Every structure is written in C-alpha cells, then in structure tokens.
Amino acid sequence: NNRKILSGIAEVIGAPDKIVDITVAIDKMEKIGLDNVNAELREKGLTDEAVATLQPLLTLDGANSEKLDSLRQMLQGSEVGQKGLDEMAYVLDHVDALGLKAQVELDVSLARGLNYYTGTIVEVKARDVEMGSITGGGRYDNLTGVFGMPGLSGVGISFGADRIYDVLNTLNLYPASLIASARVLFINFGEREAAASLAIIRQLRSAGISAELYPDSAKMKKQMSYANDRHFPYVAIVGESELENGTVALKNMTTGEQATLTPAELAERLH
C-alpha cells in the first residue's frame, strides 16, 4: 500500500483530520474484521456517511491493475491520493520487471500504525502457513529530521525473528545436511540451565570457540537429532547436577565418549 493513498481516502470521505484514527483502525482489519473496524471508526468520530463511503475502498477485489483502476476513480478528488497511486503503480511495475516469485498484492487495508511513513508501505507473509507478517517496513521522508538530518529520505524494514523461526520449523525448511559452523551445541533444559549455558558460551566465544545454545527446551531426542543433522562435533550438557557442581558434561558425537569438565577445562578440550 501507500500512505498517500490512505491520506487520499481520508480526504474523499471528508475526514482528513482523522487520518491517524482511520489508519490505526483499518490496520486491524485482518484481526478484528470489517464490522469491528467500522464500529471503531464511529467511536473515533467518523460520521455514518464517511464510514459508508469508505466501504468500497476497503473491499476492493481483483488483480492489482483492477484495484488501481478502481482507486483512480474513487480518489479523483484527491491530489495526494493520485500521487500515491502513481507511486504504487511504479513499484508494482518494477516488481513485475524483476520477475520475483513472491505474490505481490495491493491491500488498501494495510496501514502500519507508525505515522512516520510517507510513501510505500509493505508487509511480508509466508505462504502455506497461518502466521502474521514476518517482515514489514516502508518509505519515510521526514524521519531523519528528528535526528538532526532534515531532507534525507529513506526506506526501513524490520524482520520478526521469532515468527521466521516458527515458519521455518512449521514448513520444515531447515536444511538437513547443513554443515555446522559451531563446534559445540549446548542442550537446552530450561531457563536456569540455559542462562548458565549462555554464560559458558560467552566464555568460549571470547576464547575463539564457536558455540550454540539450542533455542528452546525441546525433548532431548529432538535436540540430539538437531546436533547430528548439523554435524556438531560435540554436545555440551548443563543440567541440574552440573549446575550444582559448576561443571559441564561434554559428549563427543563421533566416539560417544563423555567427560565431566569445568568451564576452563571445556575451553581447553575444544581448542
């Protein structure tokens, strides 16, 4: 979408001063549905006539080109809205020229609540999985002025690491034959054990030894399978007894040999 299109919509429904309320409300469309969006808009002071005028704009269907044509007609009275449509057409044309495999959809209900966006806004969702957006961002022309650099426009984007991780797991997209970049994998038994493991990992990394902690306290079998699939030479275990004794159990994944070591001895063994 484009924030100028949203500004144009606010103009043509006669509520240009309600642009923030409109964008915040319609950005919730997917979560709360059209009826609840309409109710929120009325609560924010939009008239029934303005809400009624908005409906065709929020229920556009068809190909992107058809949506653009419809919006051209609906936003005839808004100069800023027409400029937003020009920018949107430019972006869509150039995306098509790149031949991307992604499915690109013009969605007028996409608003992104942050008010510093001034042009194109985007959200990315993964196919074949029920998940919210994993990436989002947009164009801003005035934001840098807040930091003493007026007149410098830019584009920003952020990634939802947790959601991307969940998508990769759900779709089983982690490669099975990846060669590990880390030398040792620490098994994750829970918060206390993970905190102790991270302290040791920090020491190992300071000594130039690459180490990882499994991201959650999954079953031991799953974590060991992960270590095998990614060819970790060693697995380190910090459980209850190791916590009490200040030690680490180290297993050689090739020989099966296991040793109980102090963190200092562990660093020496892994060098």
Secondary structure, 3 states (H helix, E strand, C coil): CEHHHHHHHHHHCCCHHHHHHHHHHHCCHHHHHHHHHHHHHHHCCCCHHHHHHHHHHHCCCCCHHHHHHHHHHHCCCCHHHHHHHHHHHHHHHHHHHHCCCCCCCCCCCCCCCCCCCCCEEEEECCCCCCCCCCEEEEEECCHHHHHCCCCCCEEEEEECHHHHHHHHHHCCCCCCCCCCCCCEEECCCCHHHHHHHHHHHHHHHHCCCCEEECCCCCCHHHHHHHHHHCCCCEEEECCHHHHHHCCEEEEECCCCCEEEECHHHHHHHHC
